[in-house]
Amino acid sequence: MEEMLKLVGEYGITLVLLLASLYVLYRFAFFSINEVKSNFEKRHEELSEDMDEIKRQLTLIEAFIKAREKK
């Protein structure tokens, strides 16, 4: 136990800085993941709405072509 205290006494500031840097890296990683997820969800919703609009327009074009072919 005494040896451990000596090691902490010797390497105390280094150990504290190492732990702090690991904590910051951990926080940054999860912050980045959450931001990417959030932005992806927003972008996905926008693209989904755009795709629905395109599908509606294609349905109208298809109906127009079918009506024209019947003439």
MMTF fields as JSON, N, C-alpha, C and O atoms, coordinates in Angstrom:
{
  "mmtfVersion": "1.0.0",
  "mmtfProducer": "UNKNOWN",
  "numBonds": 283,
  "numAtoms": 284,
  "numGroups": 71,
  "numChains": 1,
  "numModels": 1,
  "chainsPerModel": [1],
  "groupsPerChain": [71],
  "chainIdList": ["A"],
  "bondAtomList": [4, 2, 8, 6, 12, 10, 16, 14, 20, 18, 24, 22, 28, 26, 32, 30, 36, 34, 40, 38, 44, 42, 48, 46, 52, 50, 56, 54, 60, 58, 64, 62, 68, 66, 72, 70, 76, 74, 80, 78, 84, 82, 88, 86, 92, 90, 96, 94, 100, 98, 104, 102, 108, 106, 112, 110, 116, 114, 120, 118, 124, 122, 128, 126, 132, 130, 136, 134, 140, 138, 144, 142, 148, 146, 152, 150, 156, 154, 160, 158, 164, 162, 168, 166, 172, 170, 176, 174, 180, 178, 184, 182, 188, 186, 192, 190, 196, 194, 200, 198, 204, 202, 208, 206, 212, 210, 216, 214, 220, 218, 224, 222, 228, 226, 232, 230, 236, 234, 240, 238, 244, 242, 248, 246, 252, 250, 256, 254, 260, 258, 264, 262, 268, 266, 272, 270, 276, 274, 280, 278],
  "bondOrderList": [1, 1, 1, 1, 1, 1, 1, 1, 1, 1, 1, 1, 1, 1, 1, 1, 1, 1, 1, 1, 1, 1, 1, 1, 1, 1, 1, 1, 1, 1, 1, 1, 1, 1, 1, 1, 1, 1, 1, 1, 1, 1, 1, 1, 1, 1, 1, 1, 1, 1, 1, 1, 1, 1, 1, 1, 1, 1, 1, 1, 1, 1, 1, 1, 1, 1, 1, 1, 1, 1],
  "groupList": [{"groupName": "MET", "atomNameList": ["N", "CA", "C", "O"], "elementList": ["N", "C", "C", "O"], "formalChargeList": [0, 0, 0, 0], "bondAtomList": [1, 0, 2, 1, 3, 2], "bondOrderList": [1, 1, 2], "singleLetterCode": "M", "chemCompType": "L-PEPTIDE LINKING"}, {"groupName": "GLU", "atomNameList": ["N", "CA", "C", "O"], "elementList": ["N", "C", "C", "O"], "formalChargeList": [0, 0, 0, 0], "bondAtomList": [1, 0, 2, 1, 3, 2], "bondOrderList": [1, 1, 2], "singleLetterCode": "E", "chemCompType": "L-PEPTIDE LINKING"}, {"groupName": "LEU", "atomNameList": ["N", "CA", "C", "O"], "elementList": ["N", "C", "C", "O"], "formalChargeList": [0, 0, 0, 0], "bondAtomList": [1, 0, 2, 1, 3, 2], "bondOrderList": [1, 1, 2], "singleLetterCode": "L", "chemCompType": "L-PEPTIDE LINKING"}, {"groupName": "LYS", "atomNameList": ["N", "CA", "C", "O"], "elementList": ["N", "C", "C", "O"], "formalChargeList": [0, 0, 0, 0], "bondAtomList": [1, 0, 2, 1, 3, 2], "bondOrderList": [1, 1, 2], "singleLetterCode": "K", "chemCompType": "L-PEPTIDE LINKING"}, {"groupName": "VAL", "atomNameList": ["N", "CA", "C", "O"], "elementList": ["N", "C", "C", "O"], "formalChargeList": [0, 0, 0, 0], "bondAtomList": [1, 0, 2, 1, 3, 2], "bondOrderList": [1, 1, 2], "singleLetterCode": "V", "chemCompType": "L-PEPTIDE LINKING"}, {"groupName": "GLY", "atomNameList": ["N", "CA", "C", "O"], "elementList": ["N", "C", "C", "O"], "formalChargeList": [0, 0, 0, 0], "bondAtomList": [1, 0, 2, 1, 3, 2], "bondOrderList": [1, 1, 2], "singleLetterCode": "G", "chemCompType": "PEPTIDE LINKING"}, {"groupName": "TYR", "atomNameList": ["N", "CA", "C", "O"], "elementList": ["N", "C", "C", "O"], "formalChargeList": [0, 0, 0, 0], "bondAtomList": [1, 0, 2, 1, 3, 2], "bondOrderList": [1, 1, 2], "singleLetterCode": "Y", "chemCompType": "L-PEPTIDE LINKING"}, {"groupName": "ILE", "atomNameList": ["N", "CA", "C", "O"], "elementList": ["N", "C", "C", "O"], "formalChargeList": [0, 0, 0, 0], "bondAtomList": [1, 0, 2, 1, 3, 2], "bondOrderList": [1, 1, 2], "singleLetterCode": "I", "chemCompType": "L-PEPTIDE LINKING"}, {"groupName": "THR", "atomNameList": ["N", "CA", "C", "O"], "elementList": ["N", "C", "C", "O"], "formalChargeList": [0, 0, 0, 0], "bondAtomList": [1, 0, 2, 1, 3, 2], "bondOrderList": [1, 1, 2], "singleLetterCode": "T", "chemCompType": "L-PEPTIDE LINKING"}, {"groupName": "ALA", "atomNameList": ["N", "CA", "C", "O"], "elementList": ["N", "C", "C", "O"], "formalChargeList": [0, 0, 0, 0], "bondAtomList": [1, 0, 2, 1, 3, 2], "bondOrderList": [1, 1, 2], "singleLetterCode": "A", "chemCompType": "L-PEPTIDE LINKING"}, {"groupName": "SER", "atomNameList": ["N", "CA", "C", "O"], "elementList": ["N", "C", "C", "O"], "formalChargeList": [0, 0, 0, 0], "bondAtomList": [1, 0, 2, 1, 3, 2], "bondOrderList": [1, 1, 2], "singleLetterCode": "S", "chemCompType": "L-PEPTIDE LINKING"}, {"groupName": "ARG", "atomNameList": ["N", "CA", "C", "O"], "elementList": ["N", "C", "C", "O"], "formalChargeList": [0, 0, 0, 0], "bondAtomList": [1, 0, 2, 1, 3, 2], "bondOrderList": [1, 1, 2], "singleLetterCode": "R", "chemCompType": "L-PEPTIDE LINKING"}, {"groupName": "PHE", "atomNameList": ["N", "CA", "C", "O"], "elementList": ["N", "C", "C", "O"], "formalChargeList": [0, 0, 0, 0], "bondAtomList": [1, 0, 2, 1, 3, 2], "bondOrderList": [1, 1, 2], "singleLetterCode": "F", "chemCompType": "L-PEPTIDE LINKING"}, {"groupName": "ASN", "atomNameList": ["N", "CA", "C", "O"], "elementList": ["N", "C", "C", "O"], "formalChargeList": [0, 0, 0, 0], "bondAtomList": [1, 0, 2, 1, 3, 2], "bondOrderList": [1, 1, 2], "singleLetterCode": "N", "chemCompType": "L-PEPTIDE LINKING"}, {"groupName": "HIS", "atomNameList": ["N", "CA", "C", "O"], "elementList": ["N", "C", "C", "O"], "formalChargeList": [0, 0, 0, 0], "bondAtomList": [1, 0, 2, 1, 3, 2], "bondOrderList": [1, 1, 2], "singleLetterCode": "H", "chemCompType": "L-PEPTIDE LINKING"}, {"groupName": "ASP", "atomNameList": ["N", "CA", "C", "O"], "elementList": ["N", "C", "C", "O"], "formalChargeList": [0, 0, 0, 0], "bondAtomList": [1, 0, 2, 1, 3, 2], "bondOrderList": [1, 1, 2], "singleLetterCode": "D", "chemCompType": "L-PEPTIDE LINKING"}, {"groupName": "GLN", "atomNameList": ["N", "CA", "C", "O"], "elementList": ["N", "C", "C", "O"], "formalChargeList": [0, 0, 0, 0], "bondAtomList": [1, 0, 2, 1, 3, 2], "bondOrderList": [1, 1, 2], "singleLetterCode": "Q", "chemCompType": "L-PEPTIDE LINKING"}],
  "groupTypeList": [0, 1, 1, 0, 2, 3, 2, 4, 5, 1, 6, 5, 7, 8, 2, 4, 2, 2, 2, 9, 10, 2, 6, 4, 2, 6, 11, 12, 9, 12, 12, 10, 7, 13, 1, 4, 3, 10, 13, 12, 1, 3, 11, 14, 1, 1, 2, 10, 1, 15, 0, 15, 1, 7, 3, 11, 16, 2, 8, 2, 7, 1, 9, 12, 7, 3, 9, 11, 1, 3, 3],
  "groupIdList": [1, 2, 3, 4, 5, 6, 7, 8, 9, 10, 11, 12, 13, 14, 15, 16, 17, 18, 19, 20, 21, 22, 23, 24, 25, 26, 27, 28, 29, 30, 31, 32, 33, 34, 35, 36, 37, 38, 39, 40, 41, 42, 43, 44, 45, 46, 47, 48, 49, 50, 51, 52, 53, 54, 55, 56, 57, 58, 59, 60, 61, 62, 63, 64, 65, 66, 67, 68, 69, 70, 71],
  "secStructList": [7, 2, 2, 2, 2, 2, 2, 2, 2, 2, 2, 2, 2, 2, 2, 2, 2, 2, 2, 2, 2, 2, 2, 2, 2, 2, 2, 2, 2, 2, 2, 2, 2, 2, 2, 2, 2, 2, 2, 2, 2, 2, 2, 2, 2, 2, 2, 2, 2, 2, 2, 2, 2, 2, 2, 2, 2, 2, 2, 2, 2, 2, 2, 2, 2, 2, 2, 2, 2, 2, 7],
  "xCoordList": [0.827, 0.0, 0.871, 0.563, 1.95, 2.86, 3.505, 3.735, 3.783, 4.379, 3.418, 3.831, 2.161, 1.155, 1.085, 0.989, 1.131, 1.096, 2.335, 2.258, 3.461, 4.695, 4.566, 4.963, 3.998, 3.814, 2.866, 3.121, 1.776, 0.835, 1.502, 1.285, 2.31, 3.038, 4.025, 4.16, 4.721, 5.692, 5.021, 5.397, 4.017, 3.381, 2.016, 1.191, 1.768, 0.447, -0.098, -1.199, 0.647, 0.135, -0.004, -0.931, 0.916, 0.844, -0.39, -1.112, -0.612, -1.784, -3.078, -4.008, -3.136, -4.334, -4.562, -5.693, -3.515, -3.655, -4.059, -4.862, -3.507, -3.88, -5.351, -6.069, -5.799, -7.211, -8.122, -9.178, -7.713, -8.524, -8.595, -9.655, -7.483, -7.493, -8.341, -9.023, -8.306, -9.156, -10.635, -11.47, -10.95, -12.337, -12.811, -13.927, -11.964, -12.322, -12.504, -13.434, -11.628, -11.75, -13.049, -13.731, -13.386, -14.633, -15.836, -16.737, -15.848, -16.956, -17.059, -18.157, -15.934, -15.926, -16.462, -17.238, -16.052, -16.495, -18.013, -18.673, -18.568, -20.015, -20.781, -21.884, -20.222, -20.851, -20.895, -21.918, -19.805, -19.742, -20.74, -21.434, -20.808, -21.743, -23.178, -23.971, -23.519, -24.88, -25.187, -26.299, -24.231, -24.44, -24.644, -25.534, -23.832, -23.963, -25.317, -25.989, -25.712, -27.007, -28.144, -29.065, -28.075, -29.115, -29.201, -30.288, -28.056, -28.041, -28.494, -29.183, -28.117, -28.538, -30.045, -30.675, -30.637, -32.087, -32.818, -33.807, -32.337, -32.967, -32.871, -33.854, -31.686, -31.466, -32.303, -32.849, -32.404, -33.196, -34.67, -35.324, -35.189, -36.585, -36.814, -37.819, -35.887, -36.01, -35.994, -36.812, -35.073, -34.984, -36.211, -36.652, -36.751, -37.954, -39.136, -39.912, -39.271, -40.34, -40.148, -41.115, -38.917, -38.637, -38.987, -39.545, -38.661, -38.953, -40.459, -40.936, -41.215, -42.673, -43.249, -44.171, -42.715, -43.166, -42.86, -43.687, -41.699, -41.327, -42.263, -42.672, -42.6, -43.519, -44.89, -45.514, -45.366, -46.663, -46.618, -47.556, -45.54, -45.417, -45.333, -45.919, -44.617, -44.533, -45.894, -46.216, -46.683, -48.029, -48.89, -49.651, -48.771, -49.513, -49.061, -49.887, -47.774, -47.245, -47.724, -48.106, -47.703, -48.166, -49.647, -50.04, -50.462, -51.895, -52.095, -52.965, -51.305, -51.405, -51.045, -51.723, -49.991, -49.575, -50.633, -50.934, -51.196, -52.231, -53.468, -54.085, -53.839, -55.014, -54.757, -55.668, -53.552, -53.201, -53.192, -53.568, -52.76, -52.72, -54.119, -54.305, -55.092, -56.465, -57.126, -58.06, -56.651, -57.268, -56.992, -57.438],
  "yCoordList": [-1.188, 0.0, 1.251, 2.242, 1.187, 2.323, 2.582, 3.722, 1.489, 1.62, 2.347, 3.173, 2.028, 2.672, 4.163, 4.97, 4.53, 5.941, 6.668, 7.826, 6.0, 6.599, 6.819, 7.855, 5.81, 5.936, 7.093, 7.875, 7.192, 8.294, 9.621, 10.614, 9.646, 10.857, 11.262, 12.446, 10.281, 10.554, 10.97, 11.956, 10.19, 10.401, 11.059, 10.954, 11.718, 12.273, 13.183, 12.951, 14.216, 15.167, 14.514, 14.819, 13.626, 12.919, 12.034, 11.99, 11.332, 10.457, 11.254, 10.864, 12.357, 13.207, 13.745, 13.739, 14.202, 14.71, 13.607, 13.833, 12.437, 11.302, 10.965, 10.794, 10.869, 10.56, 11.662, 11.383, 12.908, 14.02, 13.997, 14.244, 13.705, 13.674, 12.516, 12.653, 11.383, 10.258, 10.602, 10.234, 11.3, 11.712, 12.677, 12.553, 13.63, 14.588, 13.874, 14.176, 12.938, 12.169, 11.373, 11.31, 10.773, 10.024, 10.934, 10.587, 12.099, 13.049, 13.526, 13.615, 13.827, 14.298, 13.227, 13.525, 11.995, 10.901, 10.755, 10.67, 10.726, 10.546, 11.788, 11.67, 12.961, 14.182, 14.132, 14.461, 13.727, 13.648, 12.633, 12.891, 11.486, 10.45, 10.96, 10.751, 11.621, 12.145, 13.222, 13.263, 14.096, 15.139, 14.546, 14.976, 13.568, 12.927, 12.237, 12.328, 11.557, 10.869, 11.872, 11.653, 12.966, 13.991, 14.6, 14.736, 14.96, 15.55, 14.55, 14.922, 13.288, 12.262, 12.094, 11.972, 12.086, 11.929, 13.082, 12.866, 14.318, 15.475, 15.382, 15.603, 15.056, 14.967, 13.845, 13.984, 12.738, 11.609, 11.998, 11.628, 12.731, 13.166, 14.097, 13.977, 15.019, 15.939, 15.173, 15.434, 14.238, 13.462, 12.566, 12.335, 12.07, 11.243, 12.064, 11.586, 13.293, 14.174, 14.498, 14.513, 14.756, 15.024, 13.816, 13.966, 12.626, 11.409, 11.191, 10.741, 11.497, 11.373, 12.321, 11.953, 13.523, 14.487, 13.978, 14.113, 13.406, 12.858, 11.706, 11.591, 10.866, 9.75, 10.269, 9.713, 11.336, 11.91, 12.454, 12.262, 13.122, 13.676, 12.572, 12.695, 11.507, 10.39, 9.72, 9.271, 9.651, 9.084, 9.938, 9.407, 11.262, 12.153, 11.992, 11.968, 11.883, 11.704, 10.377, 10.302, 9.336, 8.03, 8.078, 7.519, 8.736, 8.864, 9.659, 9.321, 10.707, 11.507, 10.672, 10.753, 9.874, 9.038, 7.99, 7.741, 7.377, 6.363, 6.99, 6.391, 8.19, 8.857, 9.234, 9.185, 9.603, 9.994, 8.777, 8.883, 7.623, 6.406, 5.906, 5.278, 6.162, 5.708, 6.456, 5.948, 7.659, 8.469, 7.934, 8.499],
  "zCoordList": [0.0, 0.0, 0.0, -0.663, 0.746, 0.812, -0.549, -0.952, -1.228, -2.563, -3.511, -4.325, -3.388, -4.242, -3.956, -4.881, -2.696, -2.336, -2.836, -3.247, -2.8, -3.324, -4.839, -5.372, -5.511, -6.963, -7.29, -8.206, -6.534, -6.762, -6.433, -7.127, -5.384, -5.023, -6.103, -6.409, -6.687, -7.745, -9.045, -9.678, -9.422, -10.725, -10.588, -11.496, -9.5, -9.213, -10.293, -10.793, -10.666, -11.646, -13.021, -13.771, -13.338, -14.622, -14.667, -15.663, -13.566, -13.498, -13.583, -14.289, -12.874, -12.901, -14.316, -14.803, -14.969, -16.335, -17.311, -18.215, -17.125, -17.978, -17.811, -18.797, -16.575, -16.328, -16.859, -17.426, -16.673, -17.171, -18.691, -19.265, -19.345, -20.814, -21.328, -22.344, -20.641, -21.038, -20.857, -21.684, -19.783, -19.544, -20.632, -21.137, -20.984, -22.036, -23.371, -24.119, -23.666, -24.902, -24.92, -25.943, -23.793, -23.659, -23.902, -24.665, -23.252, -23.416, -24.864, -25.415, -25.468, -26.852, -27.796, -28.703, -27.584, -28.455, -28.385, -29.42, -27.183, -27.069, -27.516, -28.048, -27.31, -27.824, -29.344, -29.944, -29.967, -31.422, -31.957, -32.94, -31.311, -31.757, -31.657, -32.575, -30.563, -30.396, -31.424, -31.952, -31.721, -32.718, -34.106, -34.839, -34.47, -35.779, -35.88, -36.907, -34.831, -34.818, -34.985, -35.773, -34.245, -34.312, -35.712, -36.272, -36.263, -37.602, -38.656, -39.606, -38.499, -39.445, -39.409, -40.459, -38.219, -38.11, -38.779, -39.481, -38.567, -39.195, -40.717, -41.425, -41.208, -42.654, -43.249, -44.344, -42.532, -43.013, -43.142, -44.118, -42.178, -42.236, -43.429, -44.13, -43.655, -44.795, -46.117, -46.999, -46.25, -47.483, -47.667, -48.793, -46.573, -46.649, -47.165, -47.992, -46.679, -47.163, -48.644, -49.406, -49.053, -50.465, -51.33, -52.417, -50.848, -51.608, -51.715, -52.757, -50.669, -50.73, -51.785, -52.513, -51.864, -52.865, -54.277, -55.179, -54.463, -55.773, -56.143, -57.298, -55.189, -55.451, -55.866, -56.77, -55.21, -55.588, -57.019, -57.792, -57.359, -58.695, -59.744, -60.82, -59.446, -60.376, -60.568, -61.668, -59.513, -59.622, -60.549, -61.358, -60.432, -61.326, -62.77, -63.683, -62.976, -64.338, -64.915, -66.083, -64.098, -64.556, -64.937, -65.962, -64.125, -64.429, -65.716, -66.52, -65.92, -67.136, -68.359, -69.383, -68.265, -69.398, -69.711, -70.878, -68.686, -68.906, -69.532, -70.412, -69.089, -69.654, -71.098, -71.925, -71.406, -72.782, -73.717, -74.884, -73.193, -73.995, -74.329, -75.371, -73.491, -73.721, -74.86, -75.479, -75.142, -76.218, -77.544, -78.543]
}
